[in-house]
Amino acid sequence: VLPGATHGLAVAPDGLAAATSAGLFAVDLDGQVRRLDTEPGLEGAWMSVAFHGGGVWAGNMEGVARFPMSGAAGGGAAWLGTSDGFTASWGTALLSDGDRLLVGTYADGVWAVDAEGAHVLPGLGGQWVPPNALARVNGELWIGGLGMNPVVVGPDGTPLQVPTPARDVNGFAVGADGHVVMFTSDGLATARRAPVASR
């Protein structure tokens, strides 16, 4: 059993990573647990986690950090920062998306981190993303909203608002009929689309 409240899980073929209120942990297939956030300045509570690019990425109120899979002390864990082009904080949601890592934040929008560095996705600089509310559903990128509509980004990169009467949209799944079901602050809702307003 892991200590603390678990806020996020990431699954890989050789185990899982857990973002908890008591630290960042890796669990292998034999059930062996090791703490990854052991370096000074990087330990603490985490709210999101993803495997990407051979490492474990985790987000919290301070931002986003990358940890090597080994979890060895002094093993090269580091914050994503301004030298990478990342000026946001509150790394609430992470999603490995091909060659890029997507980062949802409170107040600072949705970011892509790739070989070029970090940048805000077009049209999404004002999106407030609840914890773990980034998902690929039916080949499209779905992004939750805290106090605002969620957004779907199609293959052409155009963001579209998804009107919903609920205050928050915290996650997504595919319903039995193939439609996208949203997990909202008021229960489940089926997605309906409209063009996103400029922000």
PLY file of the C-alpha trace (Angstrom):
ply
format ascii 1.0
element vertex 199
property float x
property float y
property float z
element edge 198
property int vertex1
property int vertex2
end_header
0.00 0.00 0.00
1.30 3.43 -0.95
1.33 6.21 1.65
-0.89 9.26 1.26
-3.79 9.99 -1.07
-3.26 8.89 -4.67
-4.00 11.69 -7.15
-2.73 10.19 -10.41
-1.59 6.89 -11.94
0.37 6.09 -15.07
0.64 2.56 -16.43
3.49 1.08 -18.47
4.28 -2.51 -19.56
6.74 -2.92 -16.66
4.73 -1.31 -13.86
3.07 1.89 -12.80
3.85 5.29 -11.33
1.73 6.95 -8.67
1.44 10.66 -7.87
0.46 10.90 -4.21
0.23 13.43 -1.41
3.23 11.66 0.17
5.52 11.52 -2.87
6.07 10.04 -6.33
6.35 6.25 -6.46
7.13 3.53 -9.01
5.70 0.04 -8.57
7.15 -2.81 -10.65
5.37 -5.99 -11.76
6.55 -7.83 -8.64
4.94 -5.19 -6.42
8.26 -3.63 -5.38
7.77 0.05 -4.52
10.43 2.73 -4.76
10.19 6.46 -4.24
11.33 8.58 -7.19
11.26 12.10 -5.72
14.18 11.75 -3.33
16.38 14.63 -4.53
16.37 17.85 -2.47
13.89 20.36 -3.84
11.93 17.70 -5.71
10.26 15.79 -2.91
6.67 16.48 -1.99
3.05 16.01 -2.99
2.20 15.32 -6.66
-1.13 15.51 -8.51
-0.38 14.15 -12.00
2.00 11.65 -13.58
2.87 10.23 -17.03
5.50 8.01 -18.61
7.14 9.85 -21.50
10.45 9.76 -23.35
12.00 7.10 -21.12
11.23 8.94 -17.90
8.49 9.63 -15.41
7.02 13.13 -15.48
5.04 14.50 -12.55
3.15 17.72 -11.86
2.21 19.62 -8.73
1.60 23.18 -7.51
5.23 24.07 -8.22
5.22 22.95 -11.85
6.39 19.84 -13.72
9.48 17.68 -13.17
11.11 14.76 -14.99
12.47 11.76 -13.10
14.65 8.97 -14.50
13.11 5.51 -14.42
15.94 4.26 -12.19
14.85 6.47 -9.30
18.45 6.56 -8.08
19.40 9.45 -5.83
21.27 12.10 -7.79
19.99 10.45 -10.95
19.18 13.55 -12.95
15.68 14.53 -11.86
14.92 18.15 -12.77
12.16 20.74 -12.98
10.86 21.81 -16.37
11.63 25.53 -16.35
12.06 28.81 -18.13
15.23 27.61 -19.87
12.94 25.04 -21.56
10.39 27.76 -22.39
7.99 26.66 -19.62
6.75 29.58 -17.53
3.66 27.97 -15.98
3.02 26.39 -12.61
0.37 24.01 -11.27
1.07 20.97 -13.46
-2.41 19.50 -13.04
-2.61 17.07 -15.96
-0.03 15.21 -18.06
-0.47 13.16 -21.23
2.18 11.46 -23.35
1.06 12.25 -26.90
3.44 10.80 -29.47
6.68 12.81 -29.52
5.33 15.42 -27.14
4.23 15.62 -23.53
1.07 17.65 -22.99
0.79 19.62 -19.76
-2.49 21.01 -18.44
-2.27 23.80 -15.86
-4.44 26.04 -13.73
-4.59 29.50 -15.31
-1.64 29.01 -17.69
-3.30 26.91 -20.39
-2.22 23.73 -22.13
1.42 23.28 -23.07
3.30 20.92 -25.38
6.82 19.84 -24.43
8.88 18.39 -27.28
12.41 18.41 -28.71
12.05 22.16 -29.43
11.13 22.99 -25.82
7.82 24.03 -24.27
5.08 26.15 -25.83
1.39 26.87 -25.28
-0.95 25.12 -27.70
-2.70 27.61 -30.03
-6.04 28.81 -28.69
-5.56 27.12 -25.32
-3.62 29.71 -23.32
-6.56 30.46 -21.06
-7.79 26.92 -20.37
-7.94 25.89 -16.69
-7.38 22.12 -16.65
-8.57 20.01 -13.69
-6.29 17.26 -12.38
-5.82 14.45 -14.91
-8.31 15.98 -17.39
-6.28 15.40 -20.59
-7.24 12.41 -22.72
-7.14 10.98 -26.22
-10.63 9.76 -27.11
-11.55 8.47 -30.57
-8.31 9.98 -31.94
-9.04 13.48 -30.63
-7.48 15.40 -27.74
-10.03 16.20 -25.01
-9.21 18.82 -22.39
-11.26 19.38 -19.25
-12.32 22.74 -17.92
-12.39 24.17 -14.40
-15.20 26.72 -14.30
-15.30 26.72 -18.11
-16.25 24.50 -21.01
-13.97 21.62 -21.97
-12.27 21.65 -25.35
-11.68 19.05 -28.04
-8.78 19.40 -30.51
-9.20 17.54 -33.77
-6.49 16.30 -36.16
-6.11 19.76 -37.75
-5.25 21.32 -34.37
-8.34 23.53 -34.15
-9.75 23.76 -30.61
-13.54 23.52 -30.27
-15.48 24.25 -27.09
-17.83 21.55 -25.89
-20.81 23.31 -24.28
-21.89 21.76 -21.00
-24.18 23.02 -18.24
-21.78 21.77 -15.55
-19.22 24.00 -13.85
-16.27 21.60 -14.21
-15.38 18.76 -16.57
-12.87 16.41 -14.95
-12.45 13.51 -17.38
-13.68 11.61 -20.42
-14.60 8.13 -21.63
-16.30 6.53 -24.63
-19.91 5.51 -24.02
-21.48 2.30 -25.28
-22.91 4.20 -28.26
-19.48 5.60 -29.21
-20.19 9.14 -27.99
-17.83 10.88 -25.59
-19.04 10.88 -22.01
-17.77 13.69 -19.77
-17.26 13.35 -16.01
-18.59 16.64 -14.66
-19.10 18.30 -11.30
-22.82 17.54 -11.80
-22.54 13.91 -12.97
-22.12 12.37 -16.42
-22.92 14.27 -19.62
-22.71 13.48 -23.34
-20.51 15.84 -25.38
-21.95 18.41 -27.82
-19.64 20.66 -29.87
-19.49 24.32 -30.92
-16.63 26.57 -32.18
-14.36 27.80 -29.41
-14.58 31.49 -28.55
-11.38 33.51 -28.94
-9.59 34.09 -25.64
0 1
1 2
2 3
3 4
4 5
5 6
6 7
7 8
8 9
9 10
10 11
11 12
12 13
13 14
14 15
15 16
16 17
17 18
18 19
19 20
20 21
21 22
22 23
23 24
24 25
25 26
26 27
27 28
28 29
29 30
30 31
31 32
32 33
33 34
34 35
35 36
36 37
37 38
38 39
39 40
40 41
41 42
42 43
43 44
44 45
45 46
46 47
47 48
48 49
49 50
50 51
51 52
52 53
53 54
54 55
55 56
56 57
57 58
58 59
59 60
60 61
61 62
62 63
63 64
64 65
65 66
66 67
67 68
68 69
69 70
70 71
71 72
72 73
73 74
74 75
75 76
76 77
77 78
78 79
79 80
80 81
81 82
82 83
83 84
84 85
85 86
86 87
87 88
88 89
89 90
90 91
91 92
92 93
93 94
94 95
95 96
96 97
97 98
98 99
99 100
100 101
101 102
102 103
103 104
104 105
105 106
106 107
107 108
108 109
109 110
110 111
111 112
112 113
113 114
114 115
115 116
116 117
117 118
118 119
119 120
120 121
121 122
122 123
123 124
124 125
125 126
126 127
127 128
128 129
129 130
130 131
131 132
132 133
133 134
134 135
135 136
136 137
137 138
138 139
139 140
140 141
141 142
142 143
143 144
144 145
145 146
146 147
147 148
148 149
149 150
150 151
151 152
152 153
153 154
154 155
155 156
156 157
157 158
158 159
159 160
160 161
161 162
162 163
163 164
164 165
165 166
166 167
167 168
168 169
169 170
170 171
171 172
172 173
173 174
174 175
175 176
176 177
177 178
178 179
179 180
180 181
181 182
182 183
183 184
184 185
185 186
186 187
187 188
188 189
189 190
190 191
191 192
192 193
193 194
194 195
195 196
196 197
197 198
